[in-house]
């Protein structure tokens, strides 16, 4: 977990889309861990315009609490580290 956290910090920036962060993390984990190891992750960027750009891998679905109530957000990719060429999308809330 500490290694994953360090990797997120080295990759993530406002100019890198959340899906691209997950794609890069996936490649790093796939190459550096045993096949029985994987990670699930919710990653989001909340910008100055009050937009949330996010990506998530399956686990417990994240919740968005907004003025319209609580919304369950969907996961859009497989767990990190399972497949070398996995792709991850991006959604906005």
N, CA and C atoms as an extended XYZ file, in Angstrom:
279
Properties=species:S:1:pos:R:3:atomname:S:1:resname:S:1:resid:I:1 pbc="F F F"
N         0.825       -1.189        0.000 N   UNK     1
C         0.000        0.000        0.000 CA  UNK     1
C         0.868        1.251        0.000 C   UNK     1
N         1.941        1.259        0.765 N   UNK     2
C         2.823        2.431        0.793 CA  UNK     2
C         3.443        2.660       -0.576 C   UNK     2
N         3.795        1.572       -1.256 N   UNK     3
C         4.364        1.700       -2.600 CA  UNK     3
C         3.356        2.264       -3.581 C   UNK     3
N         2.108        1.840       -3.471 N   UNK     4
C         1.058        2.365       -4.344 CA  UNK     4
C         0.842        3.849       -4.080 C   UNK     4
N         0.822        4.227       -2.819 N   UNK     5
C         0.658        5.640       -2.469 CA  UNK     5
C         1.805        6.479       -3.031 C   UNK     5
N         3.017        5.992       -2.923 N   UNK     6
C         4.168        6.717       -3.472 CA  UNK     6
C         4.065        6.819       -4.994 C   UNK     6
N         3.596        5.766       -5.629 N   UNK     7
C         3.439        5.783       -7.087 CA  UNK     7
C         2.387        6.792       -7.515 C   UNK     7
N         1.272        6.849       -6.799 N   UNK     8
C         0.229        7.834       -7.110 CA  UNK     8
C         0.819        9.236       -7.019 C   UNK     8
N         1.554        9.499       -5.970 N   UNK     9
C         2.144       10.837       -5.803 CA  UNK     9
C         3.138       11.169       -6.899 C   UNK     9
N         3.841       10.168       -7.421 N   UNK    10
C         4.818       10.448       -8.475 CA  UNK    10
C         4.169       10.654       -9.845 C   UNK    10
N         2.991       10.095      -10.051 N   UNK    11
C         2.319       10.167      -11.352 CA  UNK    11
C         1.290       11.287      -11.417 C   UNK    11
N         0.519       11.446      -10.372 N   UNK    12
C        -0.633       12.350      -10.395 CA  UNK    12
C        -0.226       13.817      -10.449 C   UNK    12
N        -0.941       14.552      -11.265 N   UNK    13
C        -0.814       16.003      -11.343 CA  UNK    13
C        -2.088       16.518      -12.003 C   UNK    13
N        -2.375       17.811      -11.876 N   UNK    14
C        -3.595       18.344      -12.490 CA  UNK    14
C        -3.643       18.158      -14.013 C   UNK    14
N        -2.494       17.974      -14.652 N   UNK    15
C        -2.480       17.827      -16.108 CA  UNK    15
C        -2.654       16.377      -16.568 C   UNK    15
N        -2.684       15.428      -15.649 N   UNK    16
C        -2.841       14.012      -16.008 CA  UNK    16
C        -4.245       13.566      -15.612 C   UNK    16
N        -5.005       13.111      -16.589 N   UNK    17
C        -6.380       12.663      -16.351 CA  UNK    17
C        -6.399       11.461      -15.399 C   UNK    17
N        -7.432       11.338      -14.572 N   UNK    18
C        -7.511       10.216      -13.637 CA  UNK    18
C        -7.398        8.838      -14.301 C   UNK    18
N        -8.014        8.648      -15.458 N   UNK    19
C        -7.903        7.362      -16.149 CA  UNK    19
C        -6.482        7.051      -16.564 C   UNK    19
N        -5.722        8.070      -16.941 N   UNK    20
C        -4.322        7.885      -17.308 CA  UNK    20
C        -3.486        7.550      -16.076 C   UNK    20
N        -3.810        8.151      -14.939 N   UNK    21
C        -3.113        7.809      -13.691 CA  UNK    21
C        -3.301        6.323      -13.408 C   UNK    21
N        -4.540        5.842      -13.495 N   UNK    22
C        -4.790        4.420      -13.256 CA  UNK    22
C        -4.094        3.542      -14.287 C   UNK    22
N        -4.055        3.945      -15.546 N   UNK    23
C        -3.374        3.151      -16.581 CA  UNK    23
C        -1.894        3.001      -16.246 C   UNK    23
N        -1.255        4.096      -15.858 N   UNK    24
C         0.173        4.044      -15.508 CA  UNK    24
C         0.414        3.212      -14.255 C   UNK    24
N        -0.430        3.399      -13.248 N   UNK    25
C        -0.295        2.602      -12.023 CA  UNK    25
C        -0.471        1.116      -12.315 C   UNK    25
N        -1.436        0.797      -13.158 N   UNK    26
C        -1.672       -0.587      -13.526 CA  UNK    26
C        -0.415       -1.210      -14.126 C   UNK    26
N         0.216       -0.510      -15.058 N   UNK    27
C         1.432       -1.035      -15.678 CA  UNK    27
C         2.543       -1.248      -14.661 C   UNK    27
N         2.713       -0.300      -13.762 N   UNK    28
C         3.749       -0.425      -12.740 CA  UNK    28
C         3.483       -1.627      -11.835 C   UNK    28
N         2.234       -1.771      -11.380 N   UNK    29
C         1.903       -2.896      -10.507 CA  UNK    29
C         2.026       -4.228      -11.231 C   UNK    29
N         1.580       -4.277      -12.461 N   UNK    30
C         1.638       -5.520      -13.228 CA  UNK    30
C         3.078       -6.009      -13.358 C   UNK    30
N         3.985       -5.093      -13.623 N   UNK    31
C         5.393       -5.464      -13.815 CA  UNK    31
C         6.138       -5.741      -12.509 C   UNK    31
N         5.670       -5.200      -11.401 N   UNK    32
C         6.470       -5.280      -10.177 CA  UNK    32
C         5.888       -6.149       -9.060 C   UNK    32
N         4.726       -6.752       -9.276 N   UNK    33
C         4.133       -7.565       -8.214 CA  UNK    33
C         3.785       -8.963       -8.719 C   UNK    33
N         3.564       -9.850       -7.772 N   UNK    34
C         3.154      -11.217       -8.107 CA  UNK    34
C         1.771      -11.192       -8.748 C   UNK    34
N         1.470      -12.213       -9.550 N   UNK    35
C         0.184      -12.254      -10.236 CA  UNK    35
C        -0.991      -12.346       -9.271 C   UNK    35
N        -0.749      -12.766       -8.045 N   UNK    36
C        -1.824      -12.854       -7.063 CA  UNK    36
C        -2.081      -11.525       -6.349 C   UNK    36
N        -1.323      -10.506       -6.689 N   UNK    37
C        -1.469       -9.199       -6.044 CA  UNK    37
C        -2.168       -8.225       -6.985 C   UNK    37
N        -3.060       -7.432       -6.425 N   UNK    38
C        -3.748       -6.394       -7.185 CA  UNK    38
C        -4.205       -5.320       -6.215 C   UNK    38
N        -4.711       -4.224       -6.750 N   UNK    39
C        -5.191       -3.134       -5.899 CA  UNK    39
C        -6.444       -2.541       -6.521 C   UNK    39
N        -7.323       -2.045       -5.673 N   UNK    40
C        -8.461       -1.265       -6.140 CA  UNK    40
C        -8.232        0.176       -5.703 C   UNK    40
N        -8.730        1.109       -6.487 N   UNK    41
C        -8.417        2.508       -6.226 CA  UNK    41
C        -9.515        3.413       -6.749 C   UNK    41
N        -9.864        4.398       -5.969 N   UNK    42
C       -10.705        5.506       -6.422 CA  UNK    42
C        -9.786        6.714       -6.473 C   UNK    42
N        -9.694        7.350       -7.639 N   UNK    43
C        -8.826        8.505       -7.792 CA  UNK    43
C        -9.632        9.624       -8.438 C   UNK    43
N        -9.540       10.818       -7.870 N   UNK    44
C       -10.325       11.943       -8.387 CA  UNK    44
C        -9.537       13.238       -8.279 C   UNK    44
N        -9.896       14.168       -9.156 N   UNK    45
C        -9.353       15.529       -9.116 CA  UNK    45
C       -10.546       16.468       -9.011 C   UNK    45
N       -10.532       17.298       -8.009 N   UNK    46
C       -11.576       18.301       -7.799 CA  UNK    46
C       -10.957       19.640       -8.174 C   UNK    46
N       -11.468       20.273       -9.224 N   UNK    47
C       -10.811       21.484       -9.720 CA  UNK    47
C       -11.455       22.776       -9.199 C   UNK    47
N       -10.863       23.886       -9.585 N   UNK    48
C       -11.311       25.203       -9.120 CA  UNK    48
C       -12.716       25.554       -9.602 C   UNK    48
N       -13.203       24.867      -10.626 N   UNK    49
C       -14.551       25.108      -11.152 CA  UNK    49
C       -15.575       24.176      -10.508 C   UNK    49
N       -15.175       23.534       -9.434 N   UNK    50
C       -16.032       22.627       -8.663 CA  UNK    50
C       -16.471       21.414       -9.470 C   UNK    50
N       -15.569       20.923      -10.334 N   UNK    51
C       -15.816       19.710      -11.103 CA  UNK    51
C       -14.970       18.582      -10.524 C   UNK    51
N       -15.551       17.418      -10.459 N   UNK    52
C       -14.862       16.234       -9.973 CA  UNK    52
C       -14.646       15.306      -11.154 C   UNK    52
N       -13.398       15.104      -11.554 N   UNK    53
C       -13.047       14.131      -12.584 CA  UNK    53
C       -12.517       12.916      -11.855 C   UNK    53
N       -13.024       11.746      -12.207 N   UNK    54
C       -12.689       10.578      -11.402 CA  UNK    54
C       -12.559        9.323      -12.237 C   UNK    54
N       -11.924        8.344      -11.627 N   UNK    55
C       -11.878        6.998      -12.161 CA  UNK    55
C       -11.847        6.046      -10.973 C   UNK    55
N       -12.365        4.863      -11.149 N   UNK    56
C       -12.403        3.911      -10.040 CA  UNK    56
C       -12.266        2.491      -10.573 C   UNK    56
N       -11.619        1.663       -9.783 N   UNK    57
C       -11.560        0.242      -10.081 CA  UNK    57
C       -12.498       -0.455       -9.106 C   UNK    57
N       -13.022       -1.632       -9.449 N   UNK    58
C       -14.035       -2.263       -8.613 CA  UNK    58
C       -13.566       -2.523       -7.185 C   UNK    58
N       -14.402       -2.275       -6.292 N   UNK    59
C       -14.248       -2.554       -4.862 CA  UNK    59
C       -15.579       -2.166       -4.265 C   UNK    59
N       -15.551       -1.401       -3.234 N   UNK    60
C       -16.778       -0.818       -2.724 CA  UNK    60
C       -17.022        0.440       -3.529 C   UNK    60
N       -18.182        0.580       -4.166 N   UNK    61
C       -18.397        1.747       -5.019 CA  UNK    61
C       -18.358        3.043       -4.206 C   UNK    61
N       -17.637        4.046       -4.719 N   UNK    62
C       -17.597        5.327       -4.018 CA  UNK    62
C       -18.960        6.014       -4.086 C   UNK    62
N       -19.214        6.882       -3.140 N   UNK    63
C       -20.460        7.633       -3.085 CA  UNK    63
C       -20.176        9.107       -3.301 C   UNK    63
N       -21.080        9.779       -4.025 N   UNK    64
C       -20.982       11.227       -4.229 CA  UNK    64
C       -22.131       11.860       -3.466 C   UNK    64
N       -21.783       12.716       -2.521 N   UNK    65
C       -22.789       13.410       -1.729 CA  UNK    65
C       -22.876       14.828       -2.247 C   UNK    65
N       -23.982       15.170       -2.883 N   UNK    66
C       -24.164       16.491       -3.464 CA  UNK    66
C       -25.516       17.063       -3.101 C   UNK    66
N       -25.838       18.179       -3.705 N   UNK    67
C       -27.111       18.838       -3.392 CA  UNK    67
C       -28.305       17.979       -3.800 C   UNK    67
N       -28.114       17.070       -4.742 N   UNK    68
C       -29.190       16.179       -5.174 CA  UNK    68
C       -29.288       14.909       -4.354 C   UNK    68
N       -28.494       14.801       -3.317 N   UNK    69
C       -28.517       13.604       -2.480 CA  UNK    69
C       -27.273       12.765       -2.670 C   UNK    69
N       -27.398       11.492       -2.380 N   UNK    70
C       -26.279       10.555       -2.471 CA  UNK    70
C       -26.403        9.752       -3.759 C   UNK    70
N       -25.312        9.684       -4.513 N   UNK    71
C       -25.272        8.919       -5.750 CA  UNK    71
C       -24.145        7.908       -5.664 C   UNK    71
N       -24.431        6.673       -6.016 N   UNK    72
C       -23.395        5.643       -6.070 CA  UNK    72
C       -22.660        5.797       -7.401 C   UNK    72
N       -21.349        5.973       -7.357 N   UNK    73
C       -20.547        6.128       -8.560 CA  UNK    73
C       -20.116        4.760       -9.066 C   UNK    73
N       -19.978        4.624      -10.360 N   UNK    74
C       -19.629        3.338      -10.938 CA  UNK    74
C       -18.126        3.171      -11.059 C   UNK    74
N       -17.692        1.930      -11.044 N   UNK    75
C       -16.297        1.601      -11.314 CA  UNK    75
C       -16.158        1.429      -12.818 C   UNK    75
N       -15.012        1.827      -13.359 N   UNK    76
C       -14.860        1.796      -14.811 CA  UNK    76
C       -13.637        1.035      -15.280 C   UNK    76
N       -13.127        0.151      -14.486 N   UNK    77
C       -11.959       -0.614      -14.907 CA  UNK    77
C       -11.739       -1.796      -13.992 C   UNK    77
N       -10.839       -2.672      -14.413 N   UNK    78
C       -10.508       -3.833      -13.592 CA  UNK    78
C        -9.512       -3.416      -12.511 C   UNK    78
N        -9.366       -4.216      -11.460 N   UNK    79
C        -8.382       -3.880      -10.434 CA  UNK    79
C        -6.988       -3.686      -11.033 C   UNK    79
N        -6.224       -2.826      -10.411 N   UNK    80
C        -4.877       -2.505      -10.882 CA  UNK    80
C        -3.945       -3.702      -10.695 C   UNK    80
N        -3.165       -4.003      -11.715 N   UNK    81
C        -2.166       -5.055      -11.642 CA  UNK    81
C        -2.600       -6.411      -12.160 C   UNK    81
N        -3.848       -6.572      -12.590 N   UNK    82
C        -4.324       -7.875      -13.063 CA  UNK    82
C        -3.993       -8.149      -14.525 C   UNK    82
N        -4.103       -7.142      -15.361 N   UNK    83
C        -3.839       -7.305      -16.792 CA  UNK    83
C        -2.906       -6.191      -17.255 C   UNK    83
N        -1.939       -6.550      -18.074 N   UNK    84
C        -0.930       -5.579      -18.490 CA  UNK    84
C        -1.502       -4.411      -19.278 C   UNK    84
N        -2.437       -4.644      -20.152 N   UNK    85
C        -2.933       -3.591      -21.040 CA  UNK    85
C        -4.329       -3.101      -20.690 C   UNK    85
N        -4.677       -3.024      -19.447 N   UNK    86
C        -6.006       -2.557      -19.049 CA  UNK    86
C        -6.164       -1.064      -19.348 C   UNK    86
N        -7.372       -0.665      -19.666 N   UNK    87
C        -7.684        0.743      -19.930 CA  UNK    87
C        -8.691        1.214      -18.901 C   UNK    87
N        -8.594        2.480      -18.561 N   UNK    88
C        -9.458        3.059      -17.535 CA  UNK    88
C       -10.074        4.349      -18.070 C   UNK    88
N       -11.345        4.499      -17.835 N   UNK    89
C       -12.061        5.674      -18.310 CA  UNK    89
C       -12.025        6.822      -17.322 C   UNK    89
N       -12.817        7.822      -17.642 N   UNK    90
C       -12.933        8.992      -16.792 CA  UNK    90
C       -14.388        9.398      -16.779 C   UNK    90
N       -14.866        9.786      -15.632 N   UNK    91
C       -16.223       10.282      -15.506 CA  UNK    91
C       -16.175       11.586      -14.728 C   UNK    91
N       -17.215       12.361      -14.849 N   UNK    92
C       -17.295       13.612      -14.116 CA  UNK    92
C       -18.538       13.608      -13.245 C   UNK    92
N       -18.428       14.296      -12.122 N   UNK    93
C       -19.580       14.408      -11.220 CA  UNK    93
C       -19.676       15.849      -10.764 C   UNK    93
